Structure formats: structure tokens, C-alpha cells
Amino acid sequence: MSIKVLIIEDDEAISETLKILLESKGYEAGLVEDGDRGLEKIMELRPDLVVLDLYLPGKSGLEIYLEMRENEETADIPVIFLSSLTKSQIKVTLGDSADIIPESSIFSKPIAPNALISRIEEELSGIGVD
């Protein structure tokens, strides 16, 4: 069984790079470029993990995350967030809403590939990924 990771990112260069990186590590990677289709694709694919841009056209990453957490079928899917903002800028921009996002799951762009892969592997360790 292949481990599925869904990337929801509107920057094509970033999403394609992440897809190549994840596939090189043996993951099956799917792509979605906007927030409106993001949750739909999560329900369709049932990924083992979602890499989610916070700021997307249509629904924001935060909206997708909240909807995932409200649905028992998607509530336990780990999420790693991407943002062009720093963690402190995210806290200022989102206010109290930023508190629901685990700080260790936020990666600022440009992304450090090794750190991202390490975090993905950590999140997926419970399902037998090395």
C-alpha cells in the first residue's frame, strides 16, 4: 500500500517540486491548486497526510483545516502548513485563529526540503513509514 500525500498549493513551481520530492521518497503525491477543490479532493483521495498552503484562491488553508477537523472522516489526517509568511506574521495576520495551528507544522517558504520530509515522516510514523 502506497502512502498518499495531497499537496494543496497554488504556486505551481512549489507544488511540482514538492510532488517530485515526495515521489522520490516513495510517496504517492496528488496536487490541487485552489482551496475550493481542496476539501473535495481530500474526501475523494483520503490521503494519509495533507500539505496545505495557508493562503489559497477560494477557501483558505485555515478554512479547509477547520472543515477537516469538523468531519470525523478527515479529522485525524495530519496537516502540514506552508506559508509565504513567517510564523510570527501568521500569528499577527490570523490573530487567535493561529492558536489552532500547531506551530511545529508550519513551514515558511522557501521550504527547507529535508526539514519538510523529516516532519512528514514524523507525522506518518504511526502508519509504518520509515
N, CA, C and O atoms as CSV, one atom per row, in Angstrom:
chain,resi,resn,atom,element,x,y,z
A,1,MET,N,N,0.849,-1.191,0.000
A,1,MET,CA,C,0.000,0.000,0.000
A,1,MET,C,C,0.886,1.243,0.000
A,1,MET,O,O,1.814,1.365,0.799
A,2,SER,N,N,0.586,2.137,-0.891
A,2,SER,CA,C,1.352,3.376,-1.012
A,2,SER,C,C,0.799,4.437,-0.066
A,2,SER,O,O,-0.411,4.541,0.138
A,3,ILE,N,N,1.709,5.220,0.504
A,3,ILE,CA,C,1.313,6.316,1.381
A,3,ILE,C,C,0.953,7.517,0.503
A,3,ILE,O,O,1.754,7.947,-0.327
A,4,LYS,N,N,-0.264,8.060,0.692
A,4,LYS,CA,C,-0.755,9.150,-0.140
A,4,LYS,C,C,-0.620,10.489,0.577
A,4,LYS,O,O,-1.040,10.646,1.723
A,5,VAL,N,N,-0.026,11.445,-0.123
A,5,VAL,CA,C,0.099,12.808,0.373
A,5,VAL,C,C,-0.576,13.722,-0.646
A,5,VAL,O,O,-0.279,13.659,-1.839
A,6,LEU,N,N,-1.480,14.566,-0.169
A,6,LEU,CA,C,-2.133,15.539,-1.042
A,6,LEU,C,C,-1.524,16.904,-0.785
A,6,LEU,O,O,-1.474,17.366,0.354
A,7,ILE,N,N,-1.060,17.547,-1.849
A,7,ILE,CA,C,-0.479,18.891,-1.783
A,7,ILE,C,C,-1.523,19.871,-2.292
A,7,ILE,O,O,-1.965,19.777,-3.437
A,8,ILE,N,N,-1.917,20.815,-1.437
A,8,ILE,CA,C,-2.865,21.857,-1.843
A,8,ILE,C,C,-2.088,23.167,-1.804
A,8,ILE,O,O,-1.887,23.755,-0.741
A,9,GLU,N,N,-1.660,23.609,-2.972
A,9,GLU,CA,C,-0.727,24.739,-3.115
A,9,GLU,C,C,-0.985,25.403,-4.448
A,9,GLU,O,O,-1.038,24.721,-5.471
A,10,ASP,N,N,-1.149,26.733,-4.466
A,10,ASP,CA,C,-1.454,27.435,-5.707
A,10,ASP,C,C,-0.225,27.828,-6.518
A,10,ASP,O,O,-0.361,28.210,-7.680
A,11,ASP,N,N,0.952,27.747,-5.946
A,11,ASP,CA,C,2.180,28.059,-6.682
A,11,ASP,C,C,2.662,26.781,-7.365
A,11,ASP,O,O,3.148,25.855,-6.716
A,12,GLU,N,N,2.518,26.754,-8.689
A,12,GLU,CA,C,2.818,25.547,-9.446
A,12,GLU,C,C,4.261,25.086,-9.279
A,12,GLU,O,O,4.513,23.884,-9.192
A,13,ALA,N,N,5.203,26.005,-9.232
A,13,ALA,CA,C,6.611,25.630,-9.077
A,13,ALA,C,C,6.824,24.903,-7.742
A,13,ALA,O,O,7.532,23.899,-7.681
A,14,ILE,N,N,6.207,25.419,-6.682
A,14,ILE,CA,C,6.345,24.789,-5.364
A,14,ILE,C,C,5.650,23.436,-5.346
A,14,ILE,O,O,6.219,22.453,-4.870
A,15,SER,N,N,4.430,23.374,-5.856
A,15,SER,CA,C,3.688,22.112,-5.806
A,15,SER,C,C,4.373,21.023,-6.631
A,15,SER,O,O,4.445,19.873,-6.198
A,16,GLU,N,N,4.868,21.369,-7.800
A,16,GLU,CA,C,5.560,20.378,-8.634
A,16,GLU,C,C,6.864,19.911,-7.976
A,16,GLU,O,O,7.197,18.727,-8.020
A,17,THR,N,N,7.595,20.846,-7.368
A,17,THR,CA,C,8.836,20.488,-6.675
A,17,THR,C,C,8.539,19.548,-5.512
A,17,THR,O,O,9.231,18.548,-5.323
A,18,LEU,N,N,7.508,19.873,-4.735
A,18,LEU,CA,C,7.129,19.001,-3.614
A,18,LEU,C,C,6.695,17.627,-4.099
A,18,LEU,O,O,7.035,16.612,-3.492
A,19,LYS,N,N,5.948,17.595,-5.188
A,19,LYS,CA,C,5.489,16.321,-5.754
A,19,LYS,C,C,6.684,15.448,-6.132
A,19,LYS,O,O,6.719,14.261,-5.811
A,20,ILE,N,N,7.653,16.036,-6.809
A,20,ILE,CA,C,8.850,15.291,-7.210
A,20,ILE,C,C,9.607,14.805,-5.974
A,20,ILE,O,O,10.043,13.656,-5.918
A,21,LEU,N,N,9.758,15.681,-4.992
A,21,LEU,CA,C,10.465,15.327,-3.765
A,21,LEU,C,C,9.769,14.166,-3.047
A,21,LEU,O,O,10.419,13.199,-2.651
A,22,LEU,N,N,8.467,14.264,-2.886
A,22,LEU,CA,C,7.728,13.216,-2.194
A,22,LEU,C,C,7.762,11.891,-2.958
A,22,LEU,O,O,7.926,10.828,-2.358
A,23,GLU,N,N,7.607,11.958,-4.267
A,23,GLU,CA,C,7.661,10.736,-5.072
A,23,GLU,C,C,9.041,10.096,-5.023
A,23,GLU,O,O,9.160,8.872,-5.079
A,24,SER,N,N,10.084,10.913,-4.918
A,24,SER,CA,C,11.444,10.358,-4.818
A,24,SER,C,C,11.655,9.616,-3.498
A,24,SER,O,O,12.557,8.787,-3.377
A,25,LYS,N,N,10.810,9.924,-2.510
A,25,LYS,CA,C,10.872,9.262,-1.205
A,25,LYS,C,C,9.881,8.098,-1.107
A,25,LYS,O,O,9.738,7.483,-0.050
A,26,GLY,N,N,9.204,7.803,-2.210
A,26,GLY,CA,C,8.304,6.661,-2.251
A,26,GLY,C,C,6.846,6.947,-1.930
A,26,GLY,O,O,6.046,6.018,-1.819
A,27,TYR,N,N,6.488,8.214,-1.780
A,27,TYR,CA,C,5.096,8.582,-1.502
A,27,TYR,C,C,4.335,8.763,-2.810
A,27,TYR,O,O,4.920,9.088,-3.844
A,28,GLU,N,N,3.033,8.550,-2.752
A,28,GLU,CA,C,2.153,8.890,-3.858
A,28,GLU,C,C,1.667,10.311,-3.587
A,28,GLU,O,O,1.090,10.576,-2.533
A,29,ALA,N,N,1.895,11.228,-4.529
A,29,ALA,CA,C,1.570,12.634,-4.297
A,29,ALA,C,C,0.537,13.128,-5.297
A,29,ALA,O,O,0.683,12.947,-6.506
A,30,GLY,N,N,-0.513,13.758,-4.768
A,30,GLY,CA,C,-1.532,14.383,-5.597
A,30,GLY,C,C,-1.474,15.887,-5.430
A,30,GLY,O,O,-0.981,16.384,-4.418
A,31,LEU,N,N,-1.975,16.617,-6.421
A,31,LEU,CA,C,-1.920,18.082,-6.408
A,31,LEU,C,C,-3.300,18.695,-6.587
A,31,LEU,O,O,-4.123,18.203,-7.360
A,32,VAL,N,N,-3.536,19.782,-5.856
A,32,VAL,CA,C,-4.712,20.627,-6.038
A,32,VAL,C,C,-4.212,22.059,-5.942
A,32,VAL,O,O,-3.376,22.364,-5.091
A,33,GLU,N,N,-4.713,22.950,-6.807
A,33,GLU,CA,C,-4.182,24.311,-6.874
A,33,GLU,C,C,-5.067,25.376,-6.245
A,33,GLU,O,O,-4.678,26.543,-6.202
A,34,ASP,N,N,-6.268,25.000,-5.746
A,34,ASP,CA,C,-7.102,26.027,-5.125
A,34,ASP,C,C,-7.872,25.444,-3.946
A,34,ASP,O,O,-8.096,24.237,-3.858
A,35,GLY,N,N,-8.265,26.328,-3.055
A,35,GLY,CA,C,-8.936,25.917,-1.842
A,35,GLY,C,C,-10.324,25.347,-2.057
A,35,GLY,O,O,-10.756,24.476,-1.303
A,36,ASP,N,N,-11.029,25.823,-3.073
A,36,ASP,CA,C,-12.383,25.339,-3.311
A,36,ASP,C,C,-12.402,23.847,-3.643
A,36,ASP,O,O,-13.327,23.135,-3.254
A,37,ARG,N,N,-11.399,23.385,-4.348
A,37,ARG,CA,C,-11.329,21.952,-4.693
A,37,ARG,C,C,-10.575,21.145,-3.643
A,37,ARG,O,O,-10.607,19.914,-3.663
A,38,GLY,N,N,-9.903,21.826,-2.736
A,38,GLY,CA,C,-9.063,21.142,-1.759
A,38,GLY,C,C,-9.796,20.129,-0.908
A,38,GLY,O,O,-9.399,18.966,-0.850
A,39,LEU,N,N,-10.860,20.553,-0.248
A,39,LEU,CA,C,-11.601,19.648,0.627
A,39,LEU,C,C,-12.261,18.528,-0.174
A,39,LEU,O,O,-12.318,17.381,0.269
A,40,GLU,N,N,-12.758,18.879,-1.357
A,40,GLU,CA,C,-13.360,17.876,-2.243
A,40,GLU,C,C,-12.349,16.771,-2.557
A,40,GLU,O,O,-12.684,15.587,-2.522
A,41,LYS,N,N,-11.123,17.163,-2.861
A,41,LYS,CA,C,-10.069,16.196,-3.209
A,41,LYS,C,C,-9.658,15.376,-1.983
A,41,LYS,O,O,-9.345,14.191,-2.103
A,42,ILE,N,N,-9.659,16.005,-0.808
A,42,ILE,CA,C,-9.353,15.261,0.422
A,42,ILE,C,C,-10.391,14.155,0.614
A,42,ILE,O,O,-10.032,13.021,0.930
A,43,MET,N,N,-11.660,14.471,0.428
A,43,MET,CA,C,-12.719,13.476,0.586
A,43,MET,C,C,-12.603,12.371,-0.460
A,43,MET,O,O,-12.869,11.204,-0.172
A,44,GLU,N,N,-12.208,12.741,-1.661
A,44,GLU,CA,C,-12.090,11.777,-2.756
A,44,GLU,C,C,-10.894,10.844,-2.570
A,44,GLU,O,O,-11.028,9.628,-2.705
A,45,LEU,N,N,-9.730,11.408,-2.262
A,45,LEU,CA,C,-8.485,10.627,-2.203
A,45,LEU,C,C,-8.212,9.971,-0.853
A,45,LEU,O,O,-7.520,8.954,-0.785
A,46,ARG,N,N,-8.749,10.545,0.216
A,46,ARG,CA,C,-8.456,10.071,1.578
A,46,ARG,C,C,-6.944,9.933,1.796
A,46,ARG,O,O,-6.444,8.842,2.070
A,47,PRO,N,N,-6.226,11.054,1.670
A,47,PRO,CA,C,-4.766,10.979,1.815
A,47,PRO,C,C,-4.368,10.652,3.251
A,47,PRO,O,O,-5.151,10.826,4.185
A,48,ASP,N,N,-3.139,10.177,3.406
A,48,ASP,CA,C,-2.593,9.890,4.729
A,48,ASP,C,C,-2.077,11.162,5.389
A,48,ASP,O,O,-1.935,11.224,6.611
A,49,LEU,N,N,-1.795,12.183,4.567
A,49,LEU,CA,C,-1.299,13.470,5.054
A,49,LEU,C,C,-1.616,14.533,4.014
A,49,LEU,O,O,-1.651,14.253,2.816
A,50,VAL,N,N,-1.849,15.772,4.489
A,50,VAL,CA,C,-2.093,16.901,3.591
A,50,VAL,C,C,-1.030,17.961,3.832
A,50,VAL,O,O,-0.764,18.344,4.972
A,51,VAL,N,N,-0.423,18.432,2.742
A,51,VAL,CA,C,0.460,19.601,2.781
A,51,VAL,C,C,-0.395,20.744,2.246
A,51,VAL,O,O,-0.837,20.711,1.097
A,52,LEU,N,N,-0.628,21.761,3.088
A,52,LEU,CA,C,-1.659,22.757,2.817
A,52,LEU,C,C,-1.119,24.179,2.913
A,52,LEU,O,O,-0.620,24.598,3.957
A,53,ASP,N,N,-1.225,24.911,1.811
A,53,ASP,CA,C,-0.876,26.334,1.813
A,53,ASP,C,C,-1.946,27.079,2.611
A,53,ASP,O,O,-3.138,26.825,2.439
A,54,LEU,N,N,-1.529,27.989,3.473
A,54,LEU,CA,C,-2.493,28.747,4.271
A,54,LEU,C,C,-3.299,29.733,3.436
A,54,LEU,O,O,-4.470,29.980,3.723
A,55,TYR,N,N,-2.675,30.298,2.403
A,55,TYR,CA,C,-3.333,31.335,1.603
A,55,TYR,C,C,-3.514,30.833,0.178
A,55,TYR,O,O,-2.557,30.729,-0.589
A,56,LEU,N,N,-4.769,30.523,-0.161
A,56,LEU,CA,C,-5.117,29.936,-1.452
A,56,LEU,C,C,-6.239,30.735,-2.101
A,56,LEU,O,O,-6.977,31.441,-1.414
A,57,PRO,N,N,-6.375,30.629,-3.431
A,57,PRO,CA,C,-7.571,31.176,-4.062
A,57,PRO,C,C,-8.786,30.371,-3.598
A,57,PRO,O,O,-8.689,29.157,-3.417
A,58,GLY,N,N,-9.908,31.023,-3.407
A,58,GLY,CA,C,-11.101,30.327,-2.907
A,58,GLY,C,C,-10.992,30.169,-1.400
A,58,GLY,O,O,-10.636,31.114,-0.696
A,59,LYS,N,N,-11.297,28.982,-0.906
A,59,LYS,CA,C,-11.181,28.720,0.528
A,59,LYS,C,C,-9.734,28.830,0.956
A,59,LYS,O,O,-8.826,28.410,0.240
A,60,SER,N,N,-9.529,29.398,2.129
A,60,SER,CA,C,-8.165,29.474,2.656
A,60,SER,C,C,-7.764,28.127,3.249
A,60,SER,O,O,-8.608,27.268,3.506
A,61,GLY,N,N,-6.480,27.961,3.457
A,61,GLY,CA,C,-5.991,26.760,4.105
A,61,GLY,C,C,-6.579,26.594,5.499
A,61,GLY,O,O,-6.868,25.476,5.925
A,62,LEU,N,N,-6.753,27.686,6.200
A,62,LEU,CA,C,-7.341,27.628,7.534
A,62,LEU,C,C,-8.779,27.122,7.469
A,62,LEU,O,O,-9.184,26.303,8.294
A,63,GLU,N,N,-9.552,27.602,6.499
A,63,GLU,CA,C,-10.932,27.134,6.347
A,63,GLU,C,C,-10.976,25.632,6.049
A,63,GLU,O,O,-11.798,24.905,6.606
A,64,ILE,N,N,-10.089,25.183,5.172
A,64,ILE,CA,C,-10.021,23.753,4.849
A,64,ILE,C,C,-9.677,22.954,6.101
A,64,ILE,O,O,-10.300,21.930,6.381
A,65,TYR,N,N,-8.688,23.423,6.848
A,65,TYR,CA,C,-8.261,22.741,8.065
A,65,TYR,C,C,-9.417,22.635,9.069
A,65,TYR,O,O,-9.647,21.571,9.642
A,66,LEU,N,N,-10.130,23.725,9.276
A,66,LEU,CA,C,-11.258,23.703,10.216
A,66,LEU,C,C,-12.352,22.743,9.758
A,66,LEU,O,O,-12.930,22.024,10.572
A,67,GLU,N,N,-12.634,22.731,8.464
A,67,GLU,CA,C,-13.643,21.807,7.940
A,67,GLU,C,C,-13.180,20.362,8.082
A,67,GLU,O,O,-13.985,19.477,8.374
A,68,MET,N,N,-11.897,20.121,7.879
A,68,MET,CA,C,-11.363,18.770,8.070
A,68,MET,C,C,-11.559,18.323,9.518
A,68,MET,O,O,-11.970,17.191,9.772
A,69,ARG,N,N,-11.268,19.200,10.449
A,69,ARG,CA,C,-11.343,18.847,11.869
A,69,ARG,C,C,-12.780,18.635,12.336
A,69,ARG,O,O,-13.011,17.930,13.319
A,70,GLU,N,N,-13.749,19.237,11.642
A,70,GLU,CA,C,-15.159,19.076,11.996
A,70,GLU,C,C,-15.770,17.801,11.426
A,70,GLU,O,O,-16.859,17.402,11.840
A,71,ASN,N,N,-15.093,17.161,10.490
A,71,ASN,CA,C,-15.604,15.964,9.832
A,71,ASN,C,C,-14.866,14.752,10.389
A,71,ASN,O,O,-13.641,14.676,10.292
A,72,GLU,N,N,-15.597,13.806,10.971
A,72,GLU,CA,C,-14.930,12.667,11.601
A,72,GLU,C,C,-14.144,11.808,10.608
A,72,GLU,O,O,-13.229,11.091,11.013
A,73,GLU,N,N,-14.478,11.866,9.334
A,73,GLU,CA,C,-13.748,11.097,8.328
A,73,GLU,C,C,-12.385,11.697,8.004
A,73,GLU,O,O,-11.502,10.991,7.518
A,74,THR,N,N,-12.202,12.991,8.268
A,74,THR,CA,C,-10.935,13.656,7.934
A,74,THR,C,C,-10.245,14.265,9.151
A,74,THR,O,O,-9.141,14.796,9.035
A,75,ALA,N,N,-10.875,14.192,10.296
A,75,ALA,CA,C,-10.366,14.877,11.493
A,75,ALA,C,C,-8.975,14.424,11.917
A,75,ALA,O,O,-8.217,15.211,12.485
A,76,ASP,N,N,-8.632,13.178,11.653
A,76,ASP,CA,C,-7.348,12.646,12.103
A,76,ASP,C,C,-6.243,12.700,11.050
A,76,ASP,O,O,-5.130,12.241,11.304
A,77,ILE,N,N,-6.532,13.249,9.884
A,77,ILE,CA,C,-5.494,13.347,8.845
A,77,ILE,C,C,-4.511,14.437,9.251
A,77,ILE,O,O,-4.913,15.579,9.470
A,78,PRO,N,N,-3.212,14.097,9.357
A,78,PRO,CA,C,-2.226,15.126,9.700
A,78,PRO,C,C,-2.118,16.178,8.597
A,78,PRO,O,O,-2.259,15.879,7.411
A,79,VAL,N,N,-1.865,17.421,9.022
A,79,VAL,CA,C,-1.735,18.537,8.082
A,79,VAL,C,C,-0.435,19.278,8.374
A,79,VAL,O,O,-0.116,19.577,9.525
A,80,ILE,N,N,0.301,19.565,7.317
A,80,ILE,CA,C,1.488,20.404,7.401
A,80,ILE,C,C,1.193,21.642,6.567
A,80,ILE,O,O,0.793,21.547,5.406
A,81,PHE,N,N,1.395,22.804,7.177
A,81,PHE,CA,C,1.050,24.074,6.536
A,81,PHE,C,C,2.260,24.720,5.881
A,81,PHE,O,O,3.380,24.638,6.386
A,82,LEU,N,N,2.012,25.369,4.737
A,82,LEU,CA,C,3.014,26.164,4.040
A,82,LEU,C,C,2.521,27.605,4.009
A,82,LEU,O,O,1.323,27.864,3.893
A,83,SER,N,N,3.467,28.541,4.115
A,83,SER,CA,C,3.075,29.943,4.041
A,83,SER,C,C,4.249,30.793,3.591
A,83,SER,O,O,5.406,30.494,3.888
A,84,SER,N,N,3.932,31.849,2.875
A,84,SER,CA,C,4.972,32.815,2.497
A,84,SER,C,C,5.273,33.747,3.669
A,84,SER,O,O,6.239,34.509,3.631
A,85,LEU,N,N,4.439,33.682,4.714
A,85,LEU,CA,C,4.656,34.486,5.915
A,85,LEU,C,C,5.474,33.700,6.939
A,85,LEU,O,O,5.489,32.469,6.920
A,86,THR,N,N,6.143,34.410,7.819
A,86,THR,CA,C,6.836,33.761,8.923
A,86,THR,C,C,5.805,33.358,9.979
A,86,THR,O,O,4.657,33.799,9.926
A,87,LYS,N,N,6.205,32.535,10.921
A,87,LYS,CA,C,5.290,32.105,11.980
A,87,LYS,C,C,4.758,33.295,12.774
A,87,LYS,O,O,3.581,33.325,13.134
A,88,SER,N,N,5.611,34.265,13.045
A,88,SER,CA,C,5.140,35.432,13.806
A,88,SER,C,C,4.175,36.280,12.968
A,88,SER,O,O,3.218,36.831,13.511
A,89,GLN,N,N,4.408,36.393,11.668
A,89,GLN,CA,C,3.483,37.126,10.805
A,89,GLN,C,C,2.131,36.419,10.716
A,89,GLN,O,O,1.086,37.066,10.644
A,90,ILE,N,N,2.161,35.096,10.721
A,90,ILE,CA,C,0.914,34.322,10.692
A,90,ILE,C,C,0.098,34.615,11.941
A,90,ILE,O,O,-1.116,34.807,11.869
A,91,LYS,N,N,0.767,34.649,13.082
A,91,LYS,CA,C,0.065,34.938,14.340
A,91,LYS,C,C,-0.582,36.321,14.307
A,91,LYS,O,O,-1.700,36.494,14.794
A,92,VAL,N,N,0.108,37.300,13.739
A,92,VAL,CA,C,-0.448,38.651,13.643
A,92,VAL,C,C,-1.627,38.661,12.669
A,92,VAL,O,O,-2.669,39.248,12.961
A,93,THR,N,N,-1.467,38.020,11.525
A,93,THR,CA,C,-2.496,38.014,10.488
A,93,THR,C,C,-3.754,37.259,10.916
A,93,THR,O,O,-4.870,37.733,10.706
A,94,LEU,N,N,-3.568,36.086,11.516
A,94,LEU,CA,C,-4.710,35.247,11.872
A,94,LEU,C,C,-5.265,35.516,13.267
A,94,LEU,O,O,-6.365,35.071,13.595
A,95,GLY,N,N,-4.512,36.239,14.085
A,95,GLY,CA,C,-4.971,36.523,15.445
A,95,GLY,C,C,-5.138,35.244,16.244
A,95,GLY,O,O,-4.285,34.357,16.194
A,96,ASP,N,N,-6.238,35.148,16.982
A,96,ASP,CA,C,-6.495,33.982,17.828
A,96,ASP,C,C,-6.636,32.693,17.025
A,96,ASP,O,O,-6.383,31.611,17.555
A,97,SER,N,N,-7.032,32.787,15.766
A,97,SER,CA,C,-7.172,31.592,14.928
A,97,SER,C,C,-5.843,30.874,14.741
A,97,SER,O,O,-5.819,29.666,14.505
A,98,ALA,N,N,-4.748,31.598,14.841
A,98,ALA,CA,C,-3.423,30.984,14.672
A,98,ALA,C,C,-3.141,29.956,15.755
A,98,ALA,O,O,-2.332,29.051,15.551
A,99,ASP,N,N,-3.790,30.080,16.895
A,99,ASP,CA,C,-3.545,29.162,18.009
A,99,ASP,C,C,-3.990,27.737,17.722
A,99,ASP,O,O,-3.512,26.806,18.371
A,100,ILE,N,N,-4.886,27.542,16.775
A,100,ILE,CA,C,-5.350,26.183,16.477
A,100,ILE,C,C,-4.393,25.427,15.567
A,100,ILE,O,O,-4.528,24.217,15.388
A,101,ILE,N,N,-3.428,26.134,14.994
A,101,ILE,CA,C,-2.454,25.507,14.096
A,101,ILE,C,C,-1.208,25.161,14.904
A,101,ILE,O,O,-0.588,26.048,15.491
A,102,PRO,N,N,-0.835,23.877,14.941
A,102,PRO,CA,C,0.386,23.511,15.665
A,102,PRO,C,C,1.597,24.211,15.037
A,102,PRO,O,O,1.853,24.066,13.842
A,103,GLU,N,N,2.325,24.958,15.839
A,103,GLU,CA,C,3.454,25.739,15.316
A,103,GLU,C,C,4.498,24.860,14.641
A,103,GLU,O,O,5.132,25.281,13.673
A,104,SER,N,N,4.680,23.648,15.141
A,104,SER,CA,C,5.677,22.740,14.553
A,104,SER,C,C,5.265,22.244,13.169
A,104,SER,O,O,6.067,21.638,12.458
A,105,SER,N,N,4.010,22.504,12.790
A,105,SER,CA,C,3.513,22.063,11.488
A,105,SER,C,C,3.476,23.178,10.453
A,105,SER,O,O,2.907,22.995,9.377
A,106,ILE,N,N,4.070,24.326,10.754
A,106,ILE,CA,C,4.094,25.443,9.813
A,106,ILE,C,C,5.489,25.561,9.213
A,106,ILE,O,O,6.483,25.635,9.936
A,107,PHE,N,N,5.552,25.577,7.901
A,107,PHE,CA,C,6.814,25.764,7.189
A,107,PHE,C,C,6.719,27.019,6.330
A,107,PHE,O,O,5.816,27.156,5.504
A,108,SER,N,N,7.653,27.921,6.535
A,108,SER,CA,C,7.698,29.144,5.740
A,108,SER,C,C,8.413,28.888,4.425
A,108,SER,O,O,9.380,28.130,4.357
A,109,LYS,N,N,7.911,29.544,3.377
A,109,LYS,CA,C,8.545,29.465,2.058
A,109,LYS,C,C,9.691,30.465,2.011
A,109,LYS,O,O,9.551,31.545,2.584
A,110,PRO,N,N,10.795,30.177,1.375
A,110,PRO,CA,C,11.097,28.913,0.703
A,110,PRO,C,C,11.270,27.782,1.719
A,110,PRO,O,O,11.743,27.984,2.837
A,111,ILE,N,N,10.879,26.613,1.295
A,111,ILE,CA,C,10.833,25.448,2.174
A,111,ILE,C,C,12.182,24.735,2.187
A,111,ILE,O,O,12.812,24.550,1.146
A,112,ALA,N,N,12.610,24.342,3.374
A,112,ALA,CA,C,13.806,23.509,3.526
A,112,ALA,C,C,13.364,22.060,3.301
A,112,ALA,O,O,12.700,21.484,4.163
A,113,PRO,N,N,13.718,21.464,2.163
A,113,PRO,CA,C,13.196,20.134,1.819
A,113,PRO,C,C,13.465,19.064,2.882
A,113,PRO,O,O,12.574,18.277,3.201
A,114,ASN,N,N,14.669,19.028,3.425
A,114,ASN,CA,C,14.976,17.988,4.408
A,114,ASN,C,C,14.136,18.139,5.669
A,114,ASN,O,O,13.689,17.143,6.238
A,115,ALA,N,N,13.920,19.364,6.109
A,115,ALA,CA,C,13.104,19.604,7.296
A,115,ALA,C,C,11.652,19.193,7.035
A,115,ALA,O,O,10.998,18.612,7.901
A,116,LEU,N,N,11.160,19.499,5.843
A,116,LEU,CA,C,9.789,19.129,5.500
A,116,LEU,C,C,9.628,17.616,5.459
A,116,LEU,O,O,8.671,17.080,6.019
A,117,ILE,N,N,10.544,16.928,4.807
A,117,ILE,CA,C,10.478,15.461,4.728
A,117,ILE,C,C,10.567,14.855,6.126
A,117,ILE,O,O,9.848,13.904,6.433
A,118,SER,N,N,11.434,15.390,6.967
A,118,SER,CA,C,11.539,14.886,8.345
A,118,SER,C,C,10.219,15.030,9.082
A,118,SER,O,O,9.801,14.119,9.796
A,119,ARG,N,N,9.558,16.172,8.912
A,119,ARG,CA,C,8.277,16.404,9.575
A,119,ARG,C,C,7.198,15.478,9.027
A,119,ARG,O,O,6.379,14.960,9.786
A,120,ILE,N,N,7.195,15.268,7.723
A,120,ILE,CA,C,6.232,14.348,7.107
A,120,ILE,C,C,6.444,12.944,7.662
A,120,ILE,O,O,5.483,12.271,8.036
A,121,GLU,N,N,7.687,12.504,7.714
A,121,GLU,CA,C,7.977,11.170,8.228
A,121,GLU,C,C,7.581,11.040,9.685
A,121,GLU,O,O,7.098,9.991,10.109
A,122,GLU,N,N,7.781,12.094,10.448
A,122,GLU,CA,C,7.369,12.098,11.858
A,122,GLU,C,C,5.851,11.953,11.978
A,122,GLU,O,O,5.352,11.167,12.783
A,123,GLU,N,N,5.126,12.723,11.165
A,123,GLU,CA,C,3.662,12.668,11.203
A,123,GLU,C,C,3.131,11.294,10.784
A,123,GLU,O,O,2.116,10.828,11.303
A,124,LEU,N,N,3.822,10.654,9.846
A,124,LEU,CA,C,3.347,9.378,9.300
A,124,LEU,C,C,3.925,8.170,10.023
A,124,LEU,O,O,3.604,7.035,9.671
A,125,SER,N,N,4.752,8.383,11.004
A,125,SER,CA,C,5.424,7.257,11.672
A,125,SER,C,C,4.434,6.261,12.278
A,125,SER,O,O,4.752,5.079,12.413
A,126,GLY,N,N,3.270,6.713,12.633
A,126,GLY,CA,C,2.263,5.826,13.212
A,126,GLY,C,C,1.653,4.857,12.234
A,126,GLY,O,O,0.986,3.908,12.646
A,127,ILE,N,N,1.863,5.069,10.930
A,127,ILE,CA,C,1.291,4.135,9.950
A,127,ILE,C,C,2.375,3.342,9.236
A,127,ILE,O,O,2.162,2.820,8.142
A,128,GLY,N,N,3.540,3.261,9.868
A,128,GLY,CA,C,4.571,2.365,9.367
A,128,GLY,C,C,5.492,2.936,8.322
A,128,GLY,O,O,6.099,2.171,7.573
A,129,VAL,N,N,5.627,4.233,8.236
A,129,VAL,CA,C,6.538,4.851,7.270
A,129,VAL,C,C,7.884,5.039,7.933
A,129,VAL,O,O,7.959,5.522,9.063
A,130,ASP,N,N,8.936,4.668,7.253
A,130,ASP,CA,C,10.306,4.849,7.814
A,130,ASP,C,C,10.834,6.208,7.467
A,130,ASP,O,O,11.956,6.549,7.842
